[in-house]
């Protein structure tokens, strides 16, 4: 078995700096980032460091030397096996979309950087071991990529996509067996320095994997990668009257969105058999269980009726059979895609508030503007033309962008103006 990452040198001069920039991207304005970088220099005060990191132009010019200092410090600690990080701070938070309470671990800035270094170092492992339709945390394979893959499967390959099974692993992150995960990494990775870094980071977690860690997302996908391969390898043998045998796959499509699993096949019995085999495999090999609300259902399809209906909606409701696939925030039908109802209600509320502000000539609240921008992708990538026209989505989004841009400019130029005034005085 060929091992991965043999030629990766995370101690190279130019290796650590890029992950530092990647880890701190869009986090420069955070107080903990300013505090961490301020601890690596004595040439400016903490307040001056905060002002520097808020100003994009000055930051690009001044921060490169500081990043090199941080890289040298981390390189020394990794090389001499002297890594130390602040303990992870755990707290319960409510998911804004589904309302679930999750125990999130907030890592220090240093550990965020180390996570990124480890993820970059294990890039070859991710590319070789993760399944083609394993999504979440992987570049180019987010919610949108998963939605498009499901749409292509059920719309272009109808004969292979009649039934679906959808399940969710119970408490996947905390239930990961760390000893088994380490054995898997030792088996697949031949790089002592890289393994030391990864094992050190895993050792800082409270139980299993940390939900708030960037590295944990990749490790969870890697941990479940063999289950992905296993379920796609399941076949049945059919004997014909002439004595010949034929082998057929139980499922033709499988997608893992972190711990959400979707199986699609041609026959209900085959999909059910594959789902049961997968549940037994996960329990035996990984100690993971599937939640009891797993669902086996016929995928949405239409029948023709000779009845007459008053409007299109009544006709559509009468002719539809089966269920759409509700996954990754999208509700995917054979002929169109909708937004999940909980997400749509939250988005509609934000856009309605912003629209009434625009009508009354009042400035859109900054928090509402951010919500409008973040929700726009759901309307953009679904069949929501009627809704976009009804709630003036495009006009509100453009106004929200102007509001955010105005706020950002006032923050930058206002700070610069105050600094210049203080210098003159």
C-alpha positions as CSV (number, residue, x, y, z in Angstrom):
1,X,0.0,0.0,0.0
2,X,1.5,3.3,-1.1
3,X,1.7,5.8,1.7
4,X,0.9,9.5,1.5
5,X,2.7,12.7,2.3
6,X,6.2,11.2,2.2
7,X,7.7,14.2,0.4
8,X,5.8,16.9,2.4
9,X,8.1,19.1,4.5
10,X,6.1,21.3,6.7
11,X,9.3,22.8,8.1
12,X,10.3,24.3,4.7
13,X,10.9,28.1,4.6
14,X,7.9,28.9,2.4
15,X,5.4,26.2,3.7
16,X,4.2,27.7,7.0
17,X,3.6,31.3,5.9
18,X,0.8,30.5,3.3
19,X,-1.3,28.5,5.9
20,X,-1.0,31.5,8.3
21,X,-2.5,33.9,5.8
22,X,-5.2,31.3,4.9
23,X,-6.0,30.8,8.6
24,X,-6.3,34.5,9.4
25,X,-8.2,35.4,6.2
26,X,-11.3,37.4,7.1
27,X,-10.3,37.2,10.8
28,X,-7.9,40.2,10.8
29,X,-10.3,42.4,12.7
30,X,-10.8,40.0,15.6
31,X,-9.4,41.1,18.9
32,X,-7.7,37.8,19.7
33,X,-5.8,37.9,16.3
34,X,-4.5,41.4,17.2
35,X,-3.6,40.2,20.7
36,X,-1.7,37.2,19.3
37,X,0.2,39.2,16.7
38,X,0.9,41.9,19.3
39,X,2.6,39.3,21.5
40,X,5.1,38.7,18.7
41,X,6.4,42.3,18.5
42,X,7.3,45.1,20.8
43,X,7.4,47.9,18.3
44,X,3.7,49.0,18.7
45,X,0.9,49.0,21.2
46,X,-2.1,46.7,21.1
47,X,-4.4,49.6,20.0
48,X,-2.0,50.4,17.2
49,X,-2.0,46.8,16.1
50,X,-5.8,46.7,16.0
51,X,-5.8,49.9,13.9
52,X,-3.2,48.4,11.6
53,X,-5.2,45.1,11.0
54,X,-8.4,47.0,10.3
55,X,-6.8,49.0,7.5
56,X,-6.4,46.7,4.5
57,X,-3.8,48.8,2.6
58,X,-1.5,49.3,5.6
59,X,-1.9,45.7,6.7
60,X,-0.7,44.3,3.4
61,X,2.4,46.4,3.6
62,X,3.3,46.0,7.3
63,X,2.2,42.5,8.4
64,X,4.4,40.4,6.1
65,X,7.5,40.7,8.4
66,X,5.3,39.9,11.4
67,X,4.0,36.7,9.7
68,X,7.5,35.6,9.0
69,X,8.3,36.0,12.7
70,X,5.3,33.9,13.6
71,X,6.3,31.2,11.1
72,X,9.8,31.0,12.5
73,X,8.4,30.6,16.0
74,X,6.0,27.8,15.0
75,X,8.7,26.1,12.9
76,X,11.0,26.0,16.0
77,X,8.3,24.5,18.2
78,X,7.3,21.8,15.7
79,X,10.9,20.9,15.0
80,X,11.8,20.5,18.7
81,X,8.5,18.9,19.7
82,X,7.7,21.8,22.1
83,X,4.2,22.8,20.9
84,X,1.9,24.4,23.5
85,X,-1.5,25.9,22.9
86,X,-4.1,27.5,25.2
87,X,-6.9,25.1,26.2
88,X,-10.0,25.0,24.0
89,X,-12.9,26.9,25.4
90,X,-16.1,24.9,25.2
91,X,-19.7,26.3,25.2
92,X,-23.2,25.3,24.1
93,X,-24.5,27.2,21.1
94,X,-27.8,27.0,19.2
95,X,-27.7,26.4,15.5
96,X,-29.5,29.3,13.9
97,X,-31.0,27.2,11.1
98,X,-32.2,23.9,12.7
99,X,-32.3,25.0,16.3
100,X,-30.0,22.2,17.6
101,X,-27.7,22.9,20.6
102,X,-24.1,21.9,19.9
103,X,-21.1,22.0,22.1
104,X,-18.6,24.2,20.2
105,X,-15.0,24.4,21.0
106,X,-13.4,27.8,20.4
107,X,-9.7,27.4,19.6
108,X,-6.9,29.9,20.2
109,X,-5.5,31.8,17.2
110,X,-2.3,29.7,17.4
111,X,-4.3,26.5,17.2
112,X,-6.3,27.8,14.2
113,X,-3.0,28.3,12.4
114,X,-1.7,24.9,13.4
115,X,-4.9,23.4,12.1
116,X,-4.4,25.0,8.7
117,X,-0.7,23.9,8.6
118,X,-1.8,20.3,9.3
119,X,-4.6,20.4,6.7
120,X,-2.3,21.7,4.0
121,X,0.3,19.1,5.0
122,X,-2.3,16.3,4.6
123,X,-3.6,17.6,1.3
124,X,-2.3,14.5,-0.6
125,X,-4.2,12.2,1.9
126,X,-7.4,14.1,1.4
127,X,-7.1,13.9,-2.4
128,X,-6.3,10.2,-2.5
129,X,-8.5,8.8,0.3
130,X,-11.7,10.9,0.3
131,X,-14.6,9.8,-1.9
132,X,-15.7,11.6,-5.0
133,X,-19.0,12.6,-3.5
134,X,-17.8,13.3,0.0
135,X,-18.7,16.9,0.7
136,X,-18.3,19.7,3.3
137,X,-15.0,21.4,4.2
138,X,-13.5,20.4,0.8
139,X,-12.8,23.2,-1.7
140,X,-15.3,23.1,-4.5
141,X,-17.5,20.6,-2.7
142,X,-19.8,22.6,-0.5
143,X,-23.6,22.7,-0.3
144,X,-23.9,24.0,-3.9
145,X,-21.7,21.2,-5.3
146,X,-23.7,18.5,-3.5
147,X,-27.0,20.0,-4.7
148,X,-25.8,19.9,-8.3
149,X,-24.6,16.3,-8.0
150,X,-28.0,15.2,-6.6
151,X,-29.9,17.2,-9.3
152,X,-27.8,15.5,-12.1
153,X,-28.4,12.1,-10.6
154,X,-32.2,12.2,-10.2
155,X,-32.9,14.2,-13.4
156,X,-30.4,12.6,-15.9
157,X,-30.4,9.0,-14.6
158,X,-34.0,8.4,-13.8
159,X,-33.9,4.6,-14.1
160,X,-31.2,4.4,-11.5
161,X,-32.8,6.9,-9.2
162,X,-36.2,5.7,-8.1
163,X,-35.7,5.2,-4.3
164,X,-33.6,7.0,-1.8
165,X,-32.5,6.5,1.8
166,X,-31.3,9.4,4.0
167,X,-29.7,9.0,7.4
168,X,-27.7,10.9,9.9
169,X,-24.9,9.6,12.1
170,X,-25.6,10.2,15.8
171,X,-23.2,12.7,17.4
172,X,-20.6,11.9,14.8
173,X,-17.8,14.2,16.0
174,X,-17.8,13.2,19.7
175,X,-18.2,9.6,18.8
176,X,-15.1,9.3,16.7
177,X,-12.7,6.7,18.1
178,X,-9.4,8.6,18.4
179,X,-7.3,5.5,18.8
180,X,-8.7,4.1,15.6
181,X,-8.3,7.4,13.8
182,X,-4.6,7.5,14.8
183,X,-4.0,4.0,13.6
184,X,-5.6,4.9,10.2
185,X,-3.3,7.9,9.9
186,X,-0.2,5.9,10.9
187,X,-1.2,3.3,8.2
188,X,-1.7,5.9,5.4
189,X,0.8,8.6,6.2
190,X,4.6,8.3,6.3
191,X,5.8,11.6,7.7
192,X,6.9,11.7,11.4
193,X,6.8,15.5,11.8
194,X,3.4,15.8,10.2
195,X,2.0,13.0,12.3
196,X,3.4,14.6,15.5
197,X,1.6,17.8,14.6
198,X,-1.7,16.1,13.9
199,X,-1.6,13.9,16.9
200,X,-0.8,16.9,19.1
201,X,-3.8,18.7,17.8
202,X,-6.1,15.7,18.2
203,X,-4.8,15.4,21.8
204,X,-6.2,18.8,22.7
205,X,-9.8,17.8,22.0
206,X,-12.1,17.0,24.9
207,X,-13.8,14.0,23.3
208,X,-13.6,12.7,19.8
209,X,-13.2,15.6,17.3
210,X,-13.9,19.2,18.0
211,X,-16.8,20.7,16.2
212,X,-15.2,24.2,16.1
213,X,-11.9,22.9,14.5
214,X,-11.0,23.3,10.9
215,X,-8.9,20.2,10.9
216,X,-11.7,18.1,12.4
217,X,-13.8,18.6,9.3
218,X,-11.2,16.9,7.1
219,X,-10.5,14.2,9.7
220,X,-14.2,13.3,10.0
221,X,-14.5,13.0,6.2
222,X,-11.4,10.8,6.2
223,X,-12.7,8.7,9.1
224,X,-15.9,7.9,7.1
225,X,-14.1,7.5,3.7
226,X,-14.0,3.7,4.0
227,X,-17.7,3.5,4.7
228,X,-18.3,5.5,1.5
229,X,-16.2,3.0,-0.5
230,X,-17.9,0.1,1.2
231,X,-21.5,1.1,0.5
232,X,-20.7,1.7,-3.2
233,X,-19.0,-1.8,-3.4
234,X,-22.2,-3.6,-2.3
235,X,-23.5,-5.9,-5.1
236,X,-26.1,-8.6,-5.5
237,X,-25.9,-11.7,-7.8
238,X,-28.7,-12.6,-10.0
239,X,-29.0,-16.1,-11.6
240,X,-30.6,-16.5,-15.0
241,X,-32.3,-19.5,-16.4
242,X,-29.5,-20.3,-18.8
243,X,-27.2,-20.7,-15.8
244,X,-25.3,-17.4,-16.1
245,X,-25.0,-15.0,-13.3
246,X,-25.1,-11.2,-13.3
247,X,-23.7,-8.9,-10.6
248,X,-25.6,-5.6,-10.0
249,X,-24.9,-2.7,-7.6
250,X,-27.3,-2.2,-4.8
251,X,-27.0,1.6,-4.9
252,X,-25.9,3.7,-7.9
253,X,-25.3,6.9,-6.1
254,X,-24.0,7.8,-2.6
255,X,-23.3,11.2,-1.1
256,X,-21.8,12.0,2.3
257,X,-22.3,15.6,3.5
258,X,-20.1,15.2,6.6
259,X,-22.3,12.9,8.8
260,X,-25.5,13.1,6.5
261,X,-25.7,10.2,4.2
262,X,-27.9,9.8,1.1
263,X,-28.2,6.5,-0.9
264,X,-30.0,6.3,-4.2
265,X,-30.9,3.2,-6.1
266,X,-33.3,1.6,-8.6
267,X,-35.2,-0.8,-6.3
268,X,-36.6,-0.2,-2.8
269,X,-35.4,-3.6,-1.6
270,X,-31.8,-3.0,-2.9
271,X,-31.6,0.4,-1.2
272,X,-33.0,-1.0,2.0
273,X,-30.5,-3.8,2.0
274,X,-27.6,-1.4,1.4
275,X,-28.7,0.9,4.2
276,X,-28.9,-2.0,6.6
277,X,-25.4,-3.2,5.6
278,X,-24.0,0.3,6.0
279,X,-25.5,0.6,9.5
280,X,-23.9,-2.7,10.6
281,X,-20.6,-1.7,9.0
282,X,-20.5,1.7,10.8
283,X,-21.4,0.1,14.2
284,X,-18.9,-2.7,13.8
285,X,-15.9,-0.9,12.3
286,X,-16.3,2.6,13.8
287,X,-18.8,2.3,16.7
288,X,-21.1,4.8,15.1
289,X,-24.9,4.6,15.0
290,X,-27.5,6.0,12.6
291,X,-30.3,8.0,14.1
292,X,-33.7,6.2,14.2
293,X,-35.4,8.8,12.0
294,X,-33.6,7.5,8.9
295,X,-36.0,7.5,6.0
296,X,-36.5,5.2,2.9
297,X,-38.8,6.8,0.3
298,X,-39.6,6.9,-3.4
299,X,-38.1,9.9,-5.1
300,X,-40.5,12.6,-6.3
301,X,-42.2,11.8,-9.6
302,X,-45.3,12.7,-11.6
303,X,-48.4,10.8,-12.8
304,X,-50.9,11.9,-15.4
305,X,-54.5,12.4,-14.4
306,X,-57.4,13.3,-16.6
307,X,-59.0,15.5,-14.0
308,X,-59.4,19.3,-14.4
309,X,-58.1,21.6,-11.7
310,X,-58.8,25.3,-11.0
311,X,-55.1,26.3,-10.9
312,X,-51.6,24.9,-11.4
313,X,-50.9,24.4,-7.7
314,X,-53.8,22.0,-7.2
315,X,-52.9,20.1,-10.3
316,X,-49.2,19.9,-9.3
317,X,-50.2,18.6,-5.8
318,X,-52.5,16.0,-7.3
319,X,-50.0,14.6,-9.8
320,X,-47.0,14.4,-7.6
321,X,-46.0,11.2,-5.8
322,X,-43.1,10.3,-3.6
323,X,-40.9,12.8,-1.8
324,X,-38.2,15.3,-2.8
325,X,-34.7,15.0,-1.4
326,X,-34.3,17.5,1.5
327,X,-30.5,17.9,2.1
328,X,-27.9,20.6,2.6
329,X,-30.6,23.3,2.9
330,X,-32.2,22.5,-0.4
331,X,-35.4,20.6,-1.3
332,X,-34.6,18.9,-4.6
333,X,-37.5,17.8,-6.9
334,X,-37.2,16.1,-10.3
335,X,-37.9,19.3,-12.2
336,X,-37.0,22.1,-9.8
337,X,-35.2,23.0,-6.6
338,X,-36.6,24.9,-3.6
339,X,-35.2,26.5,-0.4
340,X,-35.8,24.6,2.8
341,X,-38.8,26.2,4.5
342,X,-37.0,27.1,7.7
343,X,-34.3,28.9,5.8
344,X,-36.8,30.6,3.5
345,X,-38.8,32.0,6.4
346,X,-35.7,33.6,8.0
347,X,-34.6,35.0,4.7
348,X,-38.0,36.4,3.9
349,X,-38.2,38.1,7.3
350,X,-34.8,39.8,6.7
351,X,-35.6,41.0,3.2
352,X,-39.1,42.3,4.3
353,X,-37.5,44.4,7.0
354,X,-34.9,45.8,4.6
355,X,-37.6,46.6,2.0
356,X,-39.8,48.5,4.4
357,X,-36.7,50.5,5.5
358,X,-36.0,51.4,1.9
359,X,-39.7,52.4,1.3
360,X,-39.6,54.7,4.4
361,X,-36.3,56.2,3.5
362,X,-34.6,54.8,6.6
363,X,-31.1,53.3,6.5
364,X,-31.1,49.5,6.5
365,X,-29.7,48.2,9.9
366,X,-26.3,46.8,9.4
367,X,-27.2,43.4,10.9
368,X,-30.2,43.1,8.5
369,X,-27.9,44.1,5.5
370,X,-25.5,41.3,6.4
371,X,-28.3,38.8,6.6
372,X,-29.7,39.8,3.2
373,X,-26.3,39.3,1.6
374,X,-25.7,35.9,3.2
375,X,-29.2,34.7,2.2
376,X,-29.0,35.8,-1.4
377,X,-27.1,32.7,-2.5
378,X,-30.1,30.5,-1.6
379,X,-32.3,32.4,-4.0
380,X,-29.7,32.6,-6.7
381,X,-29.1,28.9,-6.9
382,X,-32.7,27.7,-6.7
383,X,-35.8,28.1,-8.9
384,X,-37.0,31.2,-7.1
385,X,-37.8,33.7,-9.8
386,X,-41.4,34.3,-8.6
387,X,-40.2,34.8,-5.0
388,X,-37.3,37.1,-6.1
389,X,-39.8,39.4,-7.9
390,X,-42.4,39.3,-5.2
391,X,-40.0,40.3,-2.4
392,X,-37.7,42.5,-4.5
393,X,-34.7,40.4,-3.6
394,X,-32.3,41.8,-6.2
395,X,-33.1,45.5,-5.3
396,X,-32.8,44.8,-1.6
397,X,-29.6,42.9,-2.0
398,X,-28.0,45.8,-4.0
399,X,-29.1,48.3,-1.3
400,X,-27.7,46.0,1.4
401,X,-24.3,45.9,-0.4
402,X,-24.2,49.7,-0.6
403,X,-25.0,49.9,3.2
404,X,-22.2,47.5,4.0
405,X,-19.8,49.3,1.7
406,X,-20.6,52.6,3.3
407,X,-20.1,51.2,6.8
408,X,-16.7,49.7,5.8
409,X,-15.5,52.9,4.2
410,X,-16.5,55.0,7.2
411,X,-14.7,52.5,9.5
412,X,-11.4,52.8,7.5
413,X,-11.4,56.5,6.6
414,X,-12.9,57.5,9.9
415,X,-10.1,55.8,11.8
416,X,-7.4,57.3,9.4
417,X,-8.9,60.8,9.9
418,X,-8.9,60.5,13.7
419,X,-5.3,59.3,13.6
420,X,-4.2,62.2,11.4
421,X,-6.1,64.7,13.6
422,X,-4.4,63.3,16.7
423,X,-1.0,63.6,15.0
424,X,-1.6,67.2,14.1
425,X,-2.6,68.1,17.7
